[in-house]
Amino acid sequence: MRKSRTFSQYLILLAMMVTLISTLTRAQERTDAKLAQTGMKFLNVGLNARQAALADAFTAADGNSVSMFYNPAGMARFDGTADLSLGSVNWIADIKQYSMSAAVAAGDLGVFGVSFQYVDYGKIDATILANNTQGFLDVGTIHPNAYSAGLGYARALTDKFSVGGNVKLVHQDLGAGITQASYIGTAGSYTDATVVSSNNALDVVAFDFGLIYRTGYKSLTLGMAVRNFSREVTYQKESFQLPLSFRLGVAMNVLDFLGFDREKQSLLVTVDAEHPRDYPEQMKVGLEYVFMDMISGRVGYVGPADEHSLSYGLGVQYKLFAVDYAYTPFGIFNQVQRFSVRMWF
């Protein structure tokens, strides 16, 4: 029985390695055939500063409650009994994103978590065309927003295998749309309008799931995650899908080869291959150097990409509290900055 289980583990390991290599190869063959096929793209934005500085290459790395936004299996082995993380993202076009995740370890039952993400698109002046001096009439403001609220679960099945999953309610409100306007005023000089609006809010349930496999060779781990699996949704006439993605990853503390004490320093290397629904395959690489388990320096690379490639970050940890920062140049857009804090016990 034990030999059969070991053989099955090696088969899974081999299949993941072959898939990872083939996906990395396809990532170099860029094509624009899949662009703009999904909606609710805020689900693709990296929310935590640590992971963002690593180019979000975190599929195979053990983490904490934040892993629910990347690979939920990663929170199966987090240190401590409870964990809380808060984050903010200054996204492009002055879009603000905020996140919260929390997890509690329940012994042999596994780890239970909750997550929440909120997007503030800002306020937009709503207007309609009018035959007046200005050429339009003001009809108020709209405040587009979105959020995702989820429940997660992870468990270490053996000393090598961890699995996890999320179920989340995803909501997006693009603001009221004007379907009819009755103008008030003299012909050729409208001064006001009675507006009939429509509701442009949607709710959909989505799922994430993943696994992490510790190979037993030093600290080498493999990971797999599927994110944003859901049904199609429709606003008015056109239907679309959420940004489904499939990721394979590897992670390792490469200082294991040199025999360094992990409590004094480590150099984590992570590599992800991502196969998304609506844009070409990408390869993501992250490096994190940690000194004395207190100070961290990070850099990440993603490619091929149009407006960004490198990310940078710093982290400070003291006892049961950590603060992280990430900076991502974003081409013709403003730079993206992320801040996050984490507490655990």
C-alpha positions as CSV (number, residue, x, y, z in Angstrom):
1,M,0.0,0.0,0.0
2,R,2.8,2.4,0.9
3,K,4.7,1.6,-2.4
4,S,1.5,2.3,-4.4
5,R,1.0,5.6,-2.6
6,T,4.6,6.6,-3.2
7,F,4.3,5.7,-6.9
8,S,1.2,7.8,-7.2
9,Q,2.9,10.8,-5.7
10,Y,5.8,10.5,-8.2
11,L,3.3,10.3,-11.1
12,I,1.6,13.5,-9.9
13,L,5.0,15.2,-9.5
14,L,6.1,14.1,-13.0
15,A,2.8,15.3,-14.5
16,M,3.1,18.7,-12.8
17,M,6.7,19.1,-14.0
18,V,5.9,18.3,-17.6
19,T,2.9,20.6,-17.6
20,L,5.0,23.4,-16.1
21,I,7.8,23.0,-18.7
22,S,5.3,23.0,-21.6
23,T,3.5,26.1,-20.2
24,L,6.8,28.0,-19.8
25,T,7.6,27.1,-23.4
26,R,4.3,28.4,-24.7
27,A,4.7,31.6,-22.7
28,Q,7.4,32.7,-25.1
29,E,5.1,32.3,-28.1
30,R,3.0,35.4,-27.6
31,T,-0.3,35.8,-29.4
32,D,-3.1,38.4,-29.1
33,A,-5.9,36.0,-30.1
34,K,-7.4,35.8,-26.6
35,L,-7.5,39.5,-25.6
36,A,-10.5,41.1,-23.9
37,Q,-12.6,37.9,-23.3
38,T,-13.4,38.3,-19.6
39,G,-14.9,40.8,-17.2
40,M,-14.5,41.7,-13.5
41,K,-10.8,42.0,-14.1
42,F,-10.2,43.4,-10.6
43,L,-10.0,39.7,-9.5
44,N,-6.6,39.5,-11.3
45,V,-4.9,42.4,-9.4
46,G,-2.3,41.3,-6.8
47,L,-3.5,42.5,-3.4
48,N,-0.6,41.8,-1.0
49,A,2.6,43.8,-1.1
50,R,4.9,40.8,-0.4
51,Q,3.4,38.6,-3.2
52,A,3.2,41.6,-5.6
53,A,6.9,42.3,-5.1
54,L,7.5,38.7,-6.2
55,A,5.5,39.3,-9.4
56,D,2.6,37.3,-7.7
57,A,4.7,34.2,-8.3
58,F,3.4,32.5,-5.1
59,T,1.6,29.3,-6.3
60,A,4.1,26.9,-4.7
61,A,5.1,28.9,-1.6
62,D,3.7,28.3,1.8
63,G,2.0,31.4,3.2
64,N,-0.8,32.5,5.5
65,S,-4.4,33.8,5.1
66,V,-3.3,35.9,2.1
67,S,-2.7,32.6,0.2
68,M,-6.5,32.6,-0.4
69,F,-5.9,35.3,-3.1
70,Y,-3.2,33.1,-4.8
71,N,-3.3,29.4,-3.9
72,P,-5.5,28.6,-0.9
73,A,-3.5,25.4,-0.2
74,G,-0.7,27.7,0.9
75,M,-2.4,28.6,4.2
76,A,-2.5,24.9,5.3
77,R,0.8,25.2,7.2
78,F,1.0,28.8,8.4
79,D,2.8,29.6,11.6
80,G,0.6,30.2,14.7
81,T,-3.0,29.7,15.6
82,A,-4.6,32.8,13.9
83,D,-3.6,35.2,11.2
84,L,-4.9,38.6,10.0
85,S,-3.7,40.6,7.0
86,L,-4.8,44.0,5.7
87,G,-3.7,45.5,2.4
88,S,-4.2,48.5,0.1
89,V,-3.4,49.0,-3.6
90,N,-3.1,52.3,-5.4
91,W,-4.0,50.9,-8.8
92,I,-3.8,52.6,-12.2
93,A,-6.3,55.4,-13.1
94,D,-6.6,56.3,-9.4
95,I,-8.5,53.1,-8.7
96,K,-8.2,52.0,-5.0
97,Q,-8.3,48.5,-3.9
98,Y,-8.5,47.2,-0.3
99,S,-8.2,43.7,1.0
100,M,-8.6,41.7,4.3
101,S,-7.9,38.1,5.0
102,A,-8.0,36.1,8.2
103,A,-7.4,32.4,9.1
104,V,-7.7,30.2,12.1
105,A,-6.0,26.8,12.5
106,A,-8.4,24.2,13.9
107,G,-5.9,21.3,14.6
108,D,-6.6,18.2,12.6
109,L,-9.7,19.7,11.1
110,G,-7.5,22.0,9.0
111,V,-7.4,25.8,8.5
112,F,-10.5,28.0,8.0
113,G,-10.3,31.4,6.5
114,V,-12.3,34.4,5.3
115,S,-11.3,37.0,2.7
116,F,-12.7,40.3,1.4
117,Q,-11.6,42.6,-1.5
118,Y,-13.2,45.9,-2.3
119,V,-12.6,48.1,-5.3
120,D,-13.3,51.9,-5.4
121,Y,-13.4,53.2,-9.0
122,G,-14.0,56.7,-7.9
123,K,-16.9,59.0,-8.8
124,I,-17.8,59.7,-12.4
125,D,-20.0,62.6,-13.6
126,A,-23.0,61.3,-15.5
127,T,-24.1,63.3,-18.6
128,I,-26.5,62.9,-21.5
129,L,-26.3,64.5,-24.9
130,A,-28.5,67.6,-25.3
131,N,-29.1,70.2,-27.9
132,N,-28.0,73.2,-25.8
133,T,-25.0,75.5,-25.5
134,Q,-22.9,72.9,-23.6
135,G,-24.0,70.0,-25.7
136,F,-24.8,67.9,-22.7
137,L,-26.8,67.9,-19.4
138,D,-25.5,66.8,-16.0
139,V,-27.6,64.0,-14.5
140,G,-25.7,63.4,-11.3
141,T,-22.8,61.2,-10.5
142,I,-22.2,57.4,-10.4
143,H,-19.9,55.5,-8.1
144,P,-18.8,52.2,-9.7
145,N,-17.5,49.7,-7.2
146,A,-16.9,46.0,-6.8
147,Y,-16.1,43.5,-4.1
148,S,-15.4,39.8,-3.5
149,A,-16.2,38.0,-0.2
150,G,-15.0,34.5,0.3
151,L,-14.7,31.5,2.6
152,G,-11.6,29.4,2.4
153,Y,-10.4,26.0,3.7
154,A,-7.0,24.3,3.6
155,R,-5.6,21.1,5.0
156,A,-2.3,19.3,5.0
157,L,-3.2,15.7,4.0
158,T,0.3,14.3,4.6
159,D,3.7,15.8,5.4
160,K,4.0,16.4,1.7
161,F,0.5,17.2,0.3
162,S,-1.6,20.3,1.1
163,V,-4.9,21.1,-0.6
164,G,-7.2,24.1,-0.3
165,G,-10.2,25.9,-1.8
166,N,-12.3,29.0,-1.7
167,V,-15.9,29.8,-2.5
168,K,-16.6,33.5,-3.0
169,L,-19.4,35.9,-3.9
170,V,-18.2,38.4,-6.5
171,H,-20.2,41.6,-7.0
172,Q,-19.7,44.5,-9.4
173,D,-21.8,47.6,-9.8
174,L,-21.0,49.8,-12.8
175,G,-23.5,52.5,-11.8
176,A,-26.9,53.3,-13.2
177,G,-27.2,53.4,-17.0
178,I,-29.5,55.8,-18.7
179,T,-32.1,54.1,-20.9
180,Q,-34.5,56.9,-21.5
181,A,-34.4,60.7,-21.2
182,S,-37.3,63.1,-21.6
183,Y,-36.0,66.6,-22.3
184,I,-37.5,69.7,-20.7
185,G,-37.2,73.2,-22.4
186,T,-37.8,74.9,-25.7
187,A,-36.9,73.3,-28.9
188,G,-33.2,73.5,-29.6
189,S,-32.4,74.6,-26.0
190,Y,-33.0,71.9,-23.5
191,T,-32.4,72.9,-19.9
192,D,-33.3,69.7,-18.0
193,A,-34.3,66.1,-18.4
194,T,-36.3,63.4,-16.7
195,V,-34.0,60.3,-16.7
196,V,-35.0,56.6,-16.5
197,S,-32.0,54.5,-15.5
198,S,-31.2,50.8,-15.4
199,N,-29.4,48.8,-12.7
200,N,-25.9,47.6,-13.8
201,A,-25.0,45.4,-10.8
202,L,-24.1,41.7,-11.0
203,D,-23.5,38.9,-8.5
204,V,-21.8,35.6,-9.3
205,V,-20.3,32.8,-7.2
206,A,-16.8,31.8,-8.1
207,F,-14.4,29.1,-6.9
208,D,-10.6,28.8,-6.4
209,F,-8.7,25.6,-5.5
210,G,-5.2,24.4,-5.5
211,L,-2.6,22.0,-4.0
212,I,1.1,22.2,-2.9
213,Y,3.5,19.2,-2.9
214,R,6.7,19.1,-0.9
215,T,9.0,17.0,-2.9
216,G,11.3,16.0,-0.1
217,Y,14.3,17.3,-1.9
218,K,15.6,20.0,0.4
219,S,12.9,22.8,0.4
220,L,11.7,22.3,-3.2
221,T,7.9,22.6,-3.5
222,L,5.5,22.4,-6.4
223,G,2.1,24.0,-6.6
224,M,-1.0,24.2,-8.8
225,A,-3.9,26.6,-8.6
226,V,-7.1,27.3,-10.5
227,R,-8.7,30.7,-9.8
228,N,-12.1,32.4,-10.7
229,F,-14.0,29.3,-12.0
230,S,-17.6,30.4,-12.5
231,R,-20.5,30.5,-14.8
232,E,-21.0,33.2,-17.5
233,V,-22.8,36.4,-16.5
234,T,-24.6,39.1,-18.5
235,Y,-25.1,42.8,-18.0
236,Q,-27.5,43.8,-20.8
237,K,-27.0,41.6,-23.9
238,E,-23.4,40.5,-24.0
239,S,-22.3,37.7,-21.7
240,F,-18.8,37.2,-20.4
241,Q,-16.7,35.0,-18.1
242,L,-14.6,35.8,-15.1
243,P,-10.8,35.9,-15.5
244,L,-10.2,32.2,-15.1
245,S,-6.6,31.3,-14.8
246,F,-4.5,28.1,-14.3
247,R,-1.1,28.3,-12.6
248,L,1.8,26.0,-12.0
249,G,4.7,26.9,-9.8
250,V,7.9,25.9,-8.1
251,A,9.5,27.4,-5.0
252,M,12.7,26.8,-3.1
253,N,15.1,28.4,-0.6
254,V,18.3,28.1,-2.8
255,L,20.6,28.7,0.2
256,D,19.8,25.1,1.1
257,F,22.6,24.2,-1.3
258,L,25.1,26.1,0.8
259,G,24.0,24.9,4.2
260,F,23.0,28.3,5.6
261,D,21.0,28.5,8.8
262,R,17.4,29.4,7.9
263,E,16.9,31.5,11.0
264,K,19.8,33.8,9.9
265,Q,19.1,34.2,6.2
266,S,17.2,32.7,3.3
267,L,16.8,33.3,-0.4
268,L,13.4,32.2,-1.7
269,V,13.1,31.7,-5.5
270,T,9.6,31.3,-6.9
271,V,8.6,30.6,-10.5
272,D,5.1,30.5,-11.9
273,A,3.7,29.7,-15.3
274,E,0.2,31.1,-15.8
275,H,-2.3,30.1,-18.4
276,P,-5.1,32.7,-18.3
277,R,-8.3,32.8,-20.3
278,D,-8.0,36.2,-21.9
279,Y,-4.3,37.0,-22.5
280,P,-1.2,35.2,-23.5
281,E,0.6,32.8,-21.2
282,Q,3.1,34.5,-18.8
283,M,6.1,33.5,-16.8
284,K,6.6,35.0,-13.4
285,V,9.7,34.9,-11.3
286,G,10.3,36.2,-7.7
287,L,13.3,36.4,-5.4
288,E,13.0,37.2,-1.7
289,Y,16.1,37.6,0.6
290,V,15.4,37.5,4.3
291,F,18.0,38.5,6.9
292,M,17.6,37.4,10.5
293,D,13.9,36.7,9.9
294,M,13.4,40.5,10.2
295,I,14.3,42.4,7.1
296,S,13.3,41.3,3.6
297,G,14.2,42.5,0.1
298,R,12.2,41.4,-2.9
299,V,12.2,41.6,-6.7
300,G,9.9,40.1,-9.3
301,Y,9.7,39.8,-13.1
302,V,6.7,39.0,-15.3
303,G,6.8,38.5,-19.1
304,P,5.7,38.9,-21.7
305,A,3.8,42.0,-20.6
306,D,3.1,45.4,-22.3
307,E,3.4,48.0,-19.6
308,H,5.2,46.4,-16.6
309,S,7.8,43.7,-16.0
310,L,9.8,44.4,-12.8
311,S,8.5,44.8,-9.3
312,Y,10.3,45.7,-6.1
313,G,9.6,45.4,-2.4
314,L,10.7,45.6,1.2
315,G,9.4,44.0,4.3
316,V,10.0,44.4,8.1
317,Q,9.0,41.8,10.6
318,Y,9.2,42.1,14.4
319,K,7.9,39.3,16.7
320,L,4.2,38.9,15.7
321,F,3.8,41.9,13.3
322,A,5.0,42.5,9.7
323,V,4.8,45.5,7.3
324,D,5.4,45.1,3.6
325,Y,5.7,47.6,0.7
326,A,5.8,46.9,-3.1
327,Y,6.5,49.3,-6.0
328,T,5.7,48.4,-9.6
329,P,6.5,50.8,-12.5
330,F,3.6,50.6,-15.0
331,G,4.7,52.1,-18.3
332,I,2.5,54.9,-19.6
333,F,0.3,54.6,-16.4
334,N,1.2,55.8,-12.9
335,Q,3.4,53.5,-10.8
336,V,1.5,51.1,-8.7
337,Q,2.2,51.0,-4.9
338,R,1.0,48.5,-2.4
339,F,1.0,48.4,1.4
340,S,0.1,45.6,3.7
341,V,0.3,44.6,7.4
342,R,0.1,41.2,9.0
343,M,-0.5,40.1,12.6
344,W,-0.6,36.6,14.0
345,F,-0.3,34.6,17.2
